[in-house]
Amino acid sequence: MEGVFEGFATIGILIGLGILLAHLGVIDAIGQHTLSTLAFYVASPALLVTVLESSDLTEVFSGNLVATAAAVLVTGLTYVAVAAVRRQELGATVVGTLCSAYVNGGNLGLPIAAYVLGDPALVAPVLLLQLLLLQPLALVLLDVDTSPTRLSVGKVLMRPLTNPITIGSFIGLLLAVTDIGLPSALHDPLVLVSGMAVPSMLLAYGVSLRLGPLPGRGVPAGELGLAVGLKMVVQPIAAYAVGRYAVGLDTPALLAVTVLSALPTAQNVFIIASRYERSALLARDAIFVSTIASVPMVILITVLIV
């Protein structure tokens, strides 16, 4: 359990620092935008290269991936169905789906996988699923939604190749598949730059909490409740059901997919929402509420399964 509390404590301290810096006037709205832009265009792509280049790709093709993908599919389609009934705009639907199904597999999933589940490689399936499929698809749809002109099919297909986060993901995957190591002259600067990704995301998020409306007041309760409910209840239940009854995972693997599916919404959803100016307040509030709710949820899942 120590890893759970350490992971959440790290996140809380950095978010609190962002709140303090905004309160003292050290970082204003322009500074928050700069942090978000730096994370999106520079630090996050570097982080993805350094994380994926050393991934064990055999972990991707496993029952863990099937259960994880099924949980994301069930949760995402449920949100999309509700959004369709509400006649919600495309950009808001994309961000809402990410809030409901995109887990914090990096700065929270990695320490929990290492210290609670006993194997950091267990987080690889969810990371690769999100980075190489869910996130690129979301970015393409957001590009289409925010484009001032109607995009052709060719331009839509080419959009992932011009997005820095997707480019970083594919470079890291290529290095992992080919087992090619970058020379130190390139790798070491990437590692240094990648170290800015998580802190800049969390600081920007903390600044937004201080400068924007209080969590829960800027977004309709029903909209926030839908996203958080799907994230914290439906997704882990779906992962457990598929993992146990459809795939037949053993207890350690079943615990892993269920716990990782119960992690809160990832901070980079807020960065993406801010970058495209679509439902940024929903992303911010969903991250805040789901982060608080995930602590007892992860503990409960661990107790029930183990």
NORRALIN-V562261 format. One record per residue. N is the residue number from 1. PSI is psi in radians with two decimals (none if undefined). Layout:
# NORRALIN-V562261
N,PSI  N,PSI
This chain:
# NORRALIN-V562261
1,-0.35  2,-0.65  3,-0.61  4,-0.88  5,-0.63  6,-0.74  7,-0.79  8,-0.60  9,-0.71  10,-0.81  11,-0.82  12,-0.69  13,-0.76  14,-0.67  15,-0.74  16,-0.65  17,-0.71  18,-0.72  19,-0.78  20,-0.79  21,-0.66  22,-0.68  23,-0.65  24,-0.11  25,0.18  26,-0.69  27,2.19  28,-2.92  29,-0.62  30,-0.73  31,-0.66  32,-0.72  33,-0.69  34,-0.76  35,-0.79  36,-0.73  37,-0.74  38,-0.74  39,-0.70  40,-0.79  41,-0.42  42,-1.09  43,-0.78  44,-0.79  45,-0.71  46,-0.70  47,-0.73  48,-0.67  49,-0.82  50,-0.51  51,-0.81  52,-0.44  53,-0.45  54,0.24  55,2.53  56,1.80  57,-0.24  58,-0.40  59,-0.36  60,-0.73  61,1.27  62,2.99  63,-0.51  64,-0.73  65,-0.69  66,-0.83  67,-0.72  68,-0.80  69,-0.70  70,-0.71  71,-0.74  72,-0.74  73,-0.81  74,-0.83  75,-0.83  76,-0.77  77,-0.58  78,-0.79  79,-0.75  80,-0.69  81,-0.78  82,-0.72  83,-0.64  84,-0.71  85,-0.67  86,-0.13  87,0.83  88,2.58  89,2.76  90,-0.87  91,-0.77  92,-0.64  93,-0.72  94,-0.84  95,-0.72  96,-0.68  97,-0.73  98,-0.72  99,-0.55  100,-0.43  101,-0.15  102,1.90  103,2.74  104,1.34  105,-0.19  106,-1.47  107,-0.17  108,-0.71  109,-0.69  110,-0.88  111,-0.60  112,-0.73  113,-0.65  114,-0.83  115,-0.48  116,-0.80  117,-0.28  118,0.05  119,1.88  120,-0.37  121,-0.29  122,-0.39  123,-0.14  124,-0.80  125,-0.80  126,-0.63  127,-0.85  128,-0.65  129,-0.76  130,-0.79  131,-0.55  132,-0.18  133,-1.06  134,-0.83  135,-0.82  136,-0.70  137,-0.76  138,-0.72  139,-0.66  140,-0.80  141,-0.67  142,-0.64  143,-0.75  144,-0.74  145,-0.61  146,-0.11  147,2.31  148,-0.33  149,2.76  150,2.24  151,2.49  152,2.90  153,-0.71  154,-0.75  155,-0.65  156,-0.76  157,-0.47  158,-0.26  159,-0.76  160,-0.49  161,-0.14  162,0.01  163,2.20  164,-0.62  165,-0.75  166,-0.69  167,-0.78  168,-0.68  169,-0.80  170,-0.60  171,-0.78  172,-0.73  173,-0.72  174,-0.73  175,-0.65  176,-0.73  177,-0.74  178,-0.15  179,0.64  180,2.28  181,2.37  182,2.54  183,2.65  184,-0.57  185,-0.43  186,-0.71  187,-0.76  188,-0.78  189,-0.64  190,-0.71  191,-0.74  192,-0.80  193,-0.68  194,-0.43  195,-0.27  196,-0.27  197,-1.06  198,-0.82  199,-0.74  200,-0.64  201,-0.85  202,-0.69  203,-0.78  204,-0.67  205,-0.76  206,-0.71  207,-0.72  208,-0.57  209,-0.65  210,-0.68  211,-0.41  212,-3.09  213,2.65  214,2.56  215,2.30  216,-0.25  217,-0.28  218,-0.11  219,2.42  220,2.42  221,-0.66  222,-0.69  223,-0.77  224,-0.74  225,-0.66  226,-0.88  227,-0.82  228,-0.69  229,-0.76  230,-0.75  231,-0.83  232,-0.29  233,-1.00  234,-0.78  235,-0.86  236,-0.61  237,-0.74  238,-0.73  239,-0.74  240,-0.81  241,-0.81  242,-0.75  243,-0.69  244,-0.82  245,-0.49  246,-0.69  247,-0.50  248,0.74  249,2.60  250,3.04  251,-0.83  252,-0.75  253,-0.67  254,-0.73  255,-0.73  256,-0.89  257,-0.57  258,-0.79  259,-0.79  260,-0.54  261,-0.34  262,0.10  263,2.73  264,2.97  265,2.39  266,2.58  267,-0.50  268,-0.22  269,-0.69  270,-0.70  271,-0.77  272,-0.79  273,-0.70  274,-0.72  275,-0.72  276,-0.02  277,0.86  278,2.01  279,0.72  280,-0.63  281,-0.67  282,-0.78  283,-0.79  284,-0.84  285,-0.65  286,-0.69  287,-0.79  288,-0.90  289,-0.76  290,-0.54  291,-0.74  292,-0.76  293,-0.46  294,-0.42  295,-0.99  296,-0.54  297,-0.78  298,-0.72  299,-0.77  300,-0.78  301,-0.77  302,-0.77  303,-0.77  304,-0.70  305,-0.72  306,none
